[in-house]
Amino acid sequence: MVKQNPFVLEQFMDAHETGIEYNLGETCCSSLSIKELEILCGEPFPLHEIVEQKLAYTWIKGSDRLRDLVAGSYQGIGREDVVITNGAIGANFLTLYALVGPGDHVIVVDPAYEQLSSVPKMFGAEVSLLKLSADENYIPNVDKLDQLSQKNTKMIVINNPNNPTGSLIPTETMNAIVEIARKTDAYVLSDEVYRPLFHSIPDSDIPPSIVEIYDKGISTGSMSKAYALAGIRLGWVVSKSREAIEECLSRRDFNTISVSCVDDIIACYALKHKKSILKRNYELLLTNLQILQKFLDETKGQITCVLPKAGTTAFIRAETTASSMDFSLELIKKYNTLIVPGETFGYPGYFRIGFGNTKEDLVHGLENFKTLLKEKPKNT
Ligand SMILES: Cc1ncc(COP(=O)(O)O)c(C=O)c1O
C-alpha cells in the first residue's frame, strides 16, 4: 500500500471547527436535532423503535426498509442495488477499496473532495487529475477527459454537485463522460453527496444520477448534507452493476460489518419525511444565496466567483496581500470566523465558503471576511 498524505481539508476543519462562532467551513445544511426533526416532519419520532431494538449487529447490508427508501430517490433502482455505509466517506472508500488497485488507471476531477484522488493512489492505482477551470464554469472538459483516458482506465471519478465549486455537470456532459467510460469499460464513480440540493437551476435542467444513465455508474450519497444529519454517519453506495455491489459487499465484511441500527432507524424516519426536510433546506439555501450574492456584489473589485448551481459551497478567488491560509488563520483568531483556505484543495488564492449553515453564521461570517479584506487590500 502506498503511504497516504494527511487529508489536509479534514485536518484543517478538525483543528478549527470546535468552538468557532461563525462557521463558513461547514458544508452540511444546518444540522438538525431529533427534536427539530420531529417538529419539521409533523410526526412523533418513533422512540420506541430504538428503545425496543436489540443492539445487535442487526441488518448487515442496512435494513430492507432503509435500502428501499434510499432506492426510492433514484429511477430504476431496487433494494438489491443499495449498500449502506458509514457516511459518504465510507461509501467512497468502500467503492475504491473494492474496485481499484495496482495496474489500474483512475481519472479524478480536480478540485474535488481530496479523498477521491488520495484513496485510489493509496491502493496503488495510477491517478490522473482532470483539471476543472473557472473559465469553463468548472464543468469537466470532455476532450481533455478523452485525452487522459488510456487502455487501463478502470474508473472515472466525478463529484456532482462539486465540492468546493458548487458546479453541476449538465446531462449532455454526463452522457459524454459515459461514452468515454464505455470505451475502456470503466466505472464512473459519482460522489453525489450534495444531491438533490439543486438550488439555482430550473427543474428541467436537473441532471440524472449516474446510475440512471450508466450500468457501470456508481453513486455515493449520505444523510449528511441535504438531510442535515451528519451525526448519524449514514451513507450508501448505489449501482446497477452486480459486480460493483458484490465486490463492495465482500470488502465491507472487512471494515464495516453493519452500520449502527440506531442510525438506520433515524435515517428511515428522516427519509420517510424527506420532502419536509428538503423544503426547509432549499429555503435556507435560497435565503443564504441572496446574502452571498450581496457579499459578492460588495467585494466585486477584489473577489471573483462562478456562482454555484447546486450544493452548499462556493469557491471564491480573492486578491489580498495575504495567502489564503494566513488570511483564514487570521480570520479565525481575530474574528472567530471559519472559512476554508484554497490551499486545502491545492488552490492558493481561493477560499471555500459553506453557505448551508445558519443565516447568522453567514451574515456575520461574511461581514468579518469583508472587514479583514479591507485590512488586507489587493496588491497594486
Ligand atoms: C464531496 C464529499 N463527499 C463525501 C463527504 C463525506 O460526507 P459524509 O459526512 O456523508 O461522510 C463530504 C463531506 O464534506 C464531501 O464534501
PDBQT file of the ligand as one rigid body, heavy atoms in Angstrom, charges set to zero:
ROOT
HETATM    1  C1  LIG A 401     -17.871  15.553  -1.745  1.00  0.00    +0.000 C 
HETATM    2  C2  LIG A 401     -17.945  14.931  -0.398  1.00  0.00    +0.000 A 
HETATM    3  N1  LIG A 401     -18.009  13.601  -0.304  1.00  0.00    +0.000 NA
HETATM    4  C3  LIG A 401     -18.110  12.982   0.885  1.00  0.00    +0.000 A 
HETATM    5  C4  LIG A 401     -18.130  13.711   2.060  1.00  0.00    +0.000 A 
HETATM    6  C5  LIG A 401     -18.283  12.978   3.362  1.00  0.00    +0.000 C 
HETATM    7  O1  LIG A 401     -19.628  13.019   3.735  1.00  0.00    +0.000 OA
HETATM    8  P1  LIG A 401     -20.254  12.148   4.906  1.00  0.00    +0.000 P 
HETATM    9  O2  LIG A 401     -20.468  13.054   6.065  1.00  0.00    +0.000 OA
HETATM   10  O3  LIG A 401     -21.534  11.656   4.381  1.00  0.00    +0.000 OA
HETATM   11  O4  LIG A 401     -19.308  11.034   5.211  1.00  0.00    +0.000 OA
HETATM   12  C6  LIG A 401     -18.051  15.100   2.020  1.00  0.00    +0.000 A 
HETATM   13  C7  LIG A 401     -18.029  15.900   3.257  1.00  0.00    +0.000 C 
HETATM   14  O5  LIG A 401     -17.751  17.075   3.279  1.00  0.00    +0.000 OA
HETATM   15  C8  LIG A 401     -17.971  15.725   0.751  1.00  0.00    +0.000 A 
HETATM   16  O6  LIG A 401     -17.945  17.054   0.632  1.00  0.00    +0.000 OA
ENDROOT
TORSDOF 0
